[in-house]
Amino acid sequence: MGALIGRFANRVGGASFVLDGNEYHLSKNDGDNCLHGGRIGFNKAIWRVVDRADDPEPRLTLRHSSPDGDQGFPGAVVLEVTYVVSGGNTLRIGYQAETDRPTVVNFTNHAYFNLGGPASADILEHELMIVADRFTPVDNQLIPTGQTRDVADTPFDFREPHPIGGRIGQRDEQLETALGYDHNFVLRPSPRGELRLTARARDPRSGRVLEAHTTEPGLQFYSGNHLDGTLHGPTGEVYRRHTGFCLETQHFPDSPNQPVFPCTVLRPGQRFASTTEYRFGID
């Protein structure tokens, strides 16, 4: 089902932030930055099963209690994640979290996809569409600059389906910095916080299709730039560069340090909630 990422998905620049006048220093595991919650993120935690059912739909709910100060983050956070397989072709992931002190949270799923299956060498011919008019450019440490940039006339324009590899080799500062795509896309607003289509990928050879629907404001498209052959699949496949891609629904990277980005602060008495669906089909 992919790695479950928290307490804060993506990067926090300088592995630090200020909240309510207090400065917090986080676990550094990406140079000077905190990536995906630090050295011991939620993907390395032992989760407790709190609910499991097969009828009417396969369902699994997991709970993790993260203590105050975990990886430097303030507040004790309790997160429940529910996975539901719906209609035989949809994986729904729901997140709910509460805290006892003001803190910041950002959760995602880091599954890699290759719609061509084990025999497919890479995902560069996959056709990708992302419903976003803007993205957040990054500096040389992949930390957002705080600006948003129009995708028009750039390699980041996926408003119409385009092969992932079609422009990945262009001379573009952002692509060269990330060695490919590893960027947050600013999704079009969700009316009333409802699920909406945010991305669609299609493998032209197999006809397999993946759609991502979410209530989140951002989507990190990652083209597997750092897969280096050290990871292997269940039948011996070697996962090399661009073998898979990720569509990580999220709040924006480095939001605690970027006041113009959607807020990631969670306070006592509030409940964080978000939903993402991955829908599979044949075209």
C-alpha positions as CSV (number, residue, x, y, z in Angstrom):
1,M,0.0,0.0,0.0
2,G,3.0,2.3,0.0
3,A,4.9,3.9,2.8
4,L,2.7,5.9,5.2
5,I,4.5,9.3,5.7
6,G,4.3,11.6,8.7
7,R,4.6,13.5,11.0
8,F,5.3,16.0,8.2
9,A,5.4,14.8,4.6
10,N,8.0,16.2,2.2
11,R,10.7,18.7,3.3
12,V,11.0,21.3,6.1
13,G,13.8,23.6,5.3
14,G,16.6,23.9,7.8
15,A,14.9,21.2,9.8
16,S,13.3,24.0,11.9
17,F,10.3,26.2,12.2
18,V,8.7,28.7,14.6
19,L,5.2,28.3,15.9
20,D,3.6,30.7,18.4
21,G,6.9,32.3,19.1
22,N,8.7,29.0,19.9
23,E,11.4,27.6,17.7
24,Y,11.5,23.8,17.1
25,H,14.5,21.9,15.7
26,L,13.8,18.7,13.9
27,S,15.6,15.5,12.9
28,K,17.9,16.1,9.9
29,N,17.9,13.3,7.4
30,D,18.2,15.2,4.1
31,G,21.3,17.3,4.4
32,D,20.3,20.2,6.6
33,N,16.6,19.5,6.1
34,C,13.9,17.3,7.6
35,L,12.4,14.9,5.0
36,H,9.2,12.9,5.5
37,G,9.2,13.3,9.3
38,G,12.9,12.8,10.0
39,R,15.1,9.8,10.6
40,I,12.4,7.8,12.3
41,G,9.2,8.9,10.4
42,F,5.8,7.3,10.6
43,N,6.8,4.9,7.9
44,K,9.2,3.2,10.4
45,A,6.6,3.0,13.2
46,I,4.8,-0.1,14.4
47,W,1.1,0.7,13.9
48,R,-1.8,-0.8,15.9
49,V,-4.8,-2.3,14.1
50,V,-7.9,-0.8,15.5
51,D,-10.5,-2.0,13.0
52,R,-10.6,-4.6,10.2
53,A,-13.5,-5.8,8.1
54,D,-14.3,-7.5,4.9
55,D,-18.0,-6.6,4.5
56,P,-19.4,-4.7,2.8
57,E,-15.9,-3.6,1.6
58,P,-12.4,-4.6,2.7
59,R,-11.3,-2.1,5.3
60,L,-8.3,-1.6,7.6
61,T,-7.8,1.1,10.2
62,L,-4.4,1.7,11.8
63,R,-3.5,4.0,14.7
64,H,-0.2,5.5,15.7
65,S,0.5,7.6,18.8
66,S,3.4,10.0,18.3
67,P,4.7,11.4,21.6
68,D,5.5,15.1,22.3
69,G,9.0,15.8,20.9
70,D,9.0,12.9,18.4
71,Q,11.7,13.9,15.8
72,G,11.6,17.4,17.4
73,F,7.9,18.1,16.6
74,P,5.8,19.5,19.4
75,G,2.7,17.9,20.8
76,A,1.5,14.3,21.2
77,V,-0.3,13.4,17.9
78,V,-2.7,10.5,17.4
79,L,-3.2,9.6,13.8
80,E,-5.7,7.1,12.4
81,V,-5.4,6.0,8.8
82,T,-8.2,3.9,7.1
83,Y,-7.7,2.0,3.9
84,V,-10.8,0.9,2.0
85,V,-10.9,-1.1,-1.2
86,S,-14.1,0.1,-3.0
87,G,-15.7,-1.3,-6.1
88,G,-12.8,-3.6,-6.7
89,N,-10.7,-0.9,-8.3
90,T,-10.4,2.0,-5.9
91,L,-8.1,2.3,-2.9
92,R,-9.4,5.0,-0.5
93,I,-7.1,6.4,2.2
94,G,-8.5,8.5,4.9
95,Y,-6.4,10.4,7.6
96,Q,-7.7,11.8,10.9
97,A,-5.3,13.3,13.5
98,E,-5.6,15.2,16.8
99,T,-3.0,16.8,19.1
100,D,-2.6,18.0,22.7
101,R,-0.4,20.9,21.8
102,P,-0.1,23.3,18.8
103,T,1.9,21.5,16.1
104,V,2.2,21.0,12.3
105,V,1.1,17.9,10.4
106,N,1.2,16.7,6.8
107,F,0.5,13.1,5.8
108,T,0.8,11.3,2.5
109,N,1.2,7.9,0.9
110,H,4.5,7.3,-1.0
111,A,3.5,4.4,-3.2
112,Y,5.4,4.0,-6.5
113,F,3.4,3.1,-9.6
114,N,4.3,1.5,-12.9
115,L,1.2,0.7,-14.9
116,G,3.2,-1.4,-17.3
117,G,3.9,-4.1,-14.7
118,P,7.1,-5.9,-14.0
119,A,8.1,-6.2,-17.6
120,S,8.1,-2.4,-18.1
121,A,11.6,-0.9,-17.8
122,D,10.5,2.6,-16.9
123,I,7.5,5.0,-16.8
124,L,8.8,7.5,-19.2
125,E,6.2,6.7,-21.9
126,H,3.3,6.9,-19.4
127,E,1.0,9.7,-20.3
128,L,0.3,12.0,-17.4
129,M,-2.3,14.7,-16.8
130,I,-2.2,16.9,-13.7
131,V,-5.1,19.4,-12.9
132,A,-2.8,22.3,-11.9
133,D,-2.1,25.7,-13.4
134,R,0.9,26.4,-11.1
135,F,3.7,24.7,-9.2
136,T,6.0,25.6,-6.4
137,P,9.6,26.1,-7.7
138,V,12.5,25.0,-5.5
139,D,16.0,26.0,-4.6
140,N,19.1,23.8,-4.9
141,Q,18.1,21.9,-1.8
142,L,14.6,21.2,-3.2
143,I,13.0,23.6,-0.7
144,P,10.2,25.8,-2.1
145,T,11.2,29.4,-2.7
146,G,7.8,30.6,-1.4
147,Q,6.6,31.5,-4.9
148,T,4.3,29.7,-7.3
149,R,5.0,29.6,-11.0
150,D,2.6,29.3,-14.0
151,V,3.1,25.9,-15.7
152,A,2.4,27.4,-19.1
153,D,5.3,27.1,-21.6
154,T,7.3,25.0,-19.1
155,P,8.0,21.3,-18.9
156,F,5.6,21.3,-15.9
157,D,2.5,21.8,-18.0
158,F,0.6,18.6,-17.7
159,R,-2.9,20.1,-18.1
160,E,-3.2,18.0,-21.2
161,P,-1.8,14.4,-21.2
162,H,1.9,14.3,-22.0
163,P,4.5,11.5,-21.8
164,I,6.5,11.8,-18.5
165,G,9.7,11.4,-20.4
166,G,8.7,13.8,-23.2
167,R,10.4,16.9,-21.6
168,I,12.2,15.5,-18.7
169,G,15.6,16.0,-20.4
170,Q,15.0,19.6,-21.4
171,R,17.5,22.2,-20.2
172,D,15.4,23.6,-17.4
173,E,16.8,24.8,-14.0
174,Q,14.1,23.1,-12.0
175,L,14.4,19.7,-13.8
176,E,18.2,19.9,-13.5
177,T,18.1,20.7,-9.8
178,A,15.8,17.7,-9.0
179,L,17.2,15.4,-11.7
180,G,13.7,15.1,-13.1
181,Y,10.3,15.8,-11.6
182,D,10.2,16.2,-7.8
183,H,7.8,19.1,-7.4
184,N,4.6,20.2,-5.7
185,F,1.8,21.1,-8.0
186,V,-0.8,23.7,-6.8
187,L,-4.1,21.9,-7.3
188,R,-7.2,23.7,-8.3
189,P,-9.4,24.4,-5.2
190,S,-11.8,21.7,-4.0
191,P,-15.4,23.0,-3.7
192,R,-16.6,22.4,-0.2
193,G,-13.6,20.3,0.5
194,E,-14.8,17.4,-1.7
195,L,-12.7,14.9,-3.5
196,R,-11.8,16.0,-7.0
197,L,-9.7,14.6,-9.9
198,T,-6.1,15.8,-9.6
199,A,-4.1,13.5,-11.8
200,R,-4.5,10.8,-14.4
201,A,-1.8,8.5,-15.7
202,R,-2.1,6.0,-18.6
203,D,0.3,3.4,-19.9
204,P,-0.2,3.3,-23.7
205,R,1.0,-0.2,-24.0
206,S,-1.2,-1.9,-21.5
207,G,-4.0,0.6,-21.5
208,R,-4.0,0.6,-17.7
209,V,-5.1,3.9,-16.1
210,L,-4.6,5.4,-12.7
211,E,-6.6,8.4,-11.4
212,A,-5.7,10.3,-8.2
213,H,-8.6,12.1,-6.4
214,T,-8.0,14.1,-3.2
215,T,-9.2,16.8,-0.8
216,E,-5.6,18.0,-0.4
217,P,-4.3,21.3,-1.9
218,G,-1.1,19.9,-3.3
219,L,0.3,17.0,-5.3
220,Q,4.0,16.0,-5.3
221,F,4.8,14.4,-8.7
222,Y,8.1,12.4,-8.3
223,S,9.5,10.6,-11.3
224,G,11.7,8.1,-9.4
225,N,14.9,10.1,-10.0
226,H,16.8,8.5,-7.2
227,L,15.9,4.8,-7.6
228,D,19.3,3.3,-8.0
229,G,18.9,-0.4,-8.3
230,T,19.4,-1.2,-4.6
231,L,15.7,-2.0,-4.2
232,H,14.1,-5.1,-5.7
233,G,10.6,-6.3,-6.4
234,P,8.9,-9.5,-5.1
235,T,10.0,-11.5,-8.2
236,G,13.5,-10.0,-8.5
237,E,12.8,-6.9,-10.5
238,V,15.5,-4.3,-10.1
239,Y,14.1,-0.8,-9.4
240,R,16.3,1.6,-11.3
241,R,15.9,5.3,-12.1
242,H,12.4,6.1,-13.5
243,T,11.1,2.6,-12.8
244,G,8.2,4.0,-10.9
245,F,6.5,7.4,-10.2
246,C,4.7,8.8,-7.2
247,L,1.6,11.0,-6.9
248,E,1.8,12.1,-3.3
249,T,-1.3,14.2,-2.2
250,Q,-0.3,16.7,0.5
251,H,-0.1,20.2,1.9
252,F,2.8,22.1,0.4
253,P,6.4,21.3,1.4
254,D,8.0,23.6,4.0
255,S,4.6,25.1,4.8
256,P,5.7,25.8,8.5
257,N,8.2,28.3,7.1
258,Q,6.1,29.7,4.2
259,P,3.2,31.8,5.6
260,V,1.6,32.2,2.1
261,F,1.2,28.4,1.8
262,P,-1.9,26.6,3.0
263,C,-1.7,26.3,6.8
264,T,-0.5,23.0,8.3
265,V,-0.9,24.0,12.0
266,L,-3.1,21.7,14.1
267,R,-4.2,22.8,17.5
268,P,-5.9,21.1,20.5
269,G,-9.6,20.7,19.9
270,Q,-9.1,20.6,16.1
271,R,-9.2,17.5,13.9
272,F,-7.1,17.1,10.8
273,A,-8.9,15.1,8.1
274,S,-8.2,14.3,4.5
275,T,-9.1,11.7,1.9
276,T,-7.3,10.4,-1.2
277,E,-8.5,7.8,-3.7
278,Y,-6.4,5.9,-6.2
279,R,-8.8,4.6,-8.9
280,F,-7.6,2.0,-11.4
281,G,-9.0,1.0,-14.8
282,I,-8.5,0.1,-18.4
283,D,-8.7,2.6,-21.2
